[in-house]
Amino acid sequence: MLKVTLVKSTIACTKKQKDTVAALGLKKPGDSNTIPDNACSLGMIKVVSHMIKVEKA
């Protein structure tokens, strides 16, 4: 399991990045969510890696 935390706002992001952040279960800076450690999740993390912090849960 991975714990992802949104550290930057999605205001100046593309629609794809905003949709990816929402799919990760994050809404506003400071929000955290635990997601499974699989290929799909890692692909989403790669798209928005500059906006989130990832930790092992």
C-alpha positions as CSV (number, residue, x, y, z in Angstrom):
1,M,0.0,0.0,0.0
2,L,1.1,3.5,-0.8
3,K,0.2,6.7,1.0
4,V,-0.1,9.7,-1.4
5,T,-0.4,13.3,-0.2
6,L,-1.2,16.3,-2.5
7,V,1.4,19.0,-1.8
8,K,0.7,21.5,-4.6
9,S,-2.5,23.0,-5.8
10,T,-4.2,21.8,-9.1
11,I,-5.1,25.4,-10.2
12,A,-2.6,25.7,-13.0
13,C,-2.7,22.1,-14.1
14,T,-4.0,20.4,-17.3
15,K,-7.3,18.7,-17.2
16,K,-5.6,15.3,-17.4
17,Q,-3.6,16.1,-14.3
18,K,-6.6,17.3,-12.4
19,D,-8.5,14.1,-13.3
20,T,-5.6,12.0,-12.2
21,V,-5.4,13.7,-8.8
22,A,-9.2,13.2,-8.4
23,A,-8.8,9.5,-9.3
24,L,-6.2,9.2,-6.6
25,G,-8.8,10.4,-4.1
26,L,-7.2,13.8,-3.5
27,K,-9.1,17.1,-3.5
28,K,-7.1,19.9,-2.0
29,P,-3.5,20.4,-0.8
30,G,-2.8,18.4,2.3
31,D,-5.2,15.6,1.5
32,S,-3.9,12.1,1.9
33,N,-5.1,8.7,0.6
34,T,-3.9,5.1,0.8
35,I,-3.9,3.3,-2.6
36,P,-2.8,-0.2,-3.6
37,D,0.8,-0.6,-5.0
38,N,0.1,-1.9,-8.5
39,A,1.0,-0.9,-12.1
40,C,-2.1,1.3,-12.5
41,S,-1.5,3.3,-9.4
42,L,2.2,3.8,-10.3
43,G,1.2,5.1,-13.7
44,M,-1.1,7.7,-12.1
45,I,1.6,8.7,-9.6
46,K,4.1,9.2,-12.5
47,V,1.7,11.6,-14.3
48,V,1.4,13.9,-11.2
49,S,4.7,13.1,-9.5
50,H,5.6,16.8,-9.3
51,M,2.5,17.6,-7.2
52,I,2.4,14.7,-4.7
53,K,4.4,13.0,-2.0
54,V,4.5,9.2,-1.9
55,E,5.3,7.1,1.1
56,K,5.0,3.4,2.0
57,A,2.0,2.8,4.1
